[in-house]
């Protein structure tokens, strides 16, 4: 008797959106990273530093900037960091109501 080859199920990393607390695959979220240089957007998902994840929806970004992002990154956002994040948030498409 020969064994049938079993197909491996690929592990898909899950992350929680800081703005709405919804769990989704890591690739569907945008990573914000805190590094010694400050807070920045990490589109590759590989930059060294403490990260937090957000949907590409303005409502999630607005909720996160109210304080959840500070907590997730374990830091207090500077005015310059906030400007970078708000500038990126404004480039996002408007939320679509279903």
N, C-alpha and C positions, 0 to 999 in steps of 0.2 A: 504494500500500500504506500502510495506517495501522498505527501501532504499537499493540500491546495495552498498556493501562496496567498497570504492575507494582505490586503491593501492597508497600508498605514494611514492613519488619520493624522493630518498635519495639525500641530498645535497652533492656535491663533491667539496671540496675546490680547487680553482684555484690559481696558482702562476705563476709569470713571471720569466723566466730564465734571469739572469743578463748578461750572455754572448751574447745571440742572441735575447733577448726580445720576445721570443715565449711564449704564455700562454698555460699552460698544467695543468693536475691534479697534486696536491701537491705530491702524492705518486710516481709519475714518475720522480721526481727531487731529487737532493741531496742537503741537507741543510748545509750551512756553517754558523756557529754561532760565534758571538763576545761576550765574557763574560769577567769578571774581570781577569780571568786566561789567556786570550789571544784568538786568533782565532783557531777554531777547526772544524772538520767535525762531523756533528750530523746525524748519520745514523738512529736514532730513531725518529727524528723530534720533540722531546719533551724537549730538553735541554733548560734551561732558558738562555735568552740573545737575542740580536738583530740578526736576521737571514737573509740570502739571499739564493736564490735557483739557482742551475745550473743543466744543463743536464749532462749525463755521457759521454760527448764528449770532447775530448781534445781541439777542436777549441773553444768551449764555455768557457772552463777554461782559455785558452790563452787570449781571448778577455777580460774576467773578470779581470784577473790579470794586464791588462794594465791600469786599473783605475776605471772601473765600480764597482768592488767589494769594493774598498775603499769608494766610494760614497754610495753604498747600505748599508754598515755596519757603515757608519758615523764615520770612523776612518782611520788612516794611518797605513797600514800593516808594521809590523816590519820585519826585515830580517828573524827572527826565524819563524814568521807567514808564510811568503812567502815560506820558506823551507818546512814547513808542507804541505802547499797547493800544491806545485810543486811535492813533493814526492807522494801525493795522485793522482795528475793528471797523473803522469807517470805510475801508476798502472791501469789506465783506458784503455779500448781497443781503437785501432786506429779508426778514423772516417771511416765510410763505405760510399762510394759514391753510390748513386742510379742511 
